[in-house]
Amino acid sequence: MPAVLTRLSRLGLHRDLLATMAGVLTAAAMDRDPWQWRQGLGPIGNPEALAWFYTAWFVTDLVDEVVLHERGAFTRSIAAMVTDDSRVPGDPEAPLWGPA
């Protein structure tokens, strides 16, 4: 979470949005639905919608660098899961990462 928040801060994200994204990341880390948590704060404006995009992008970059050790690997894996017709949804035997 600190790495993502640092990168958001370097973008010049307004402090209120930075605090909101910290709350979103904390909710996710606590296995809560981040979107549902955020809905409790009221309507979401365009600047915050962009902050969500950047937060997701930075989390993806972090997973690539720290977990998968390959830039773009997480995004490719998600894209493959979404577009691969050979996988049966909910199939416990289907691998989540790598080739099917």
Order of alpha helices (4+ residues) and beta strands (2+ residues): alpha-alpha-alpha-alpha-alpha
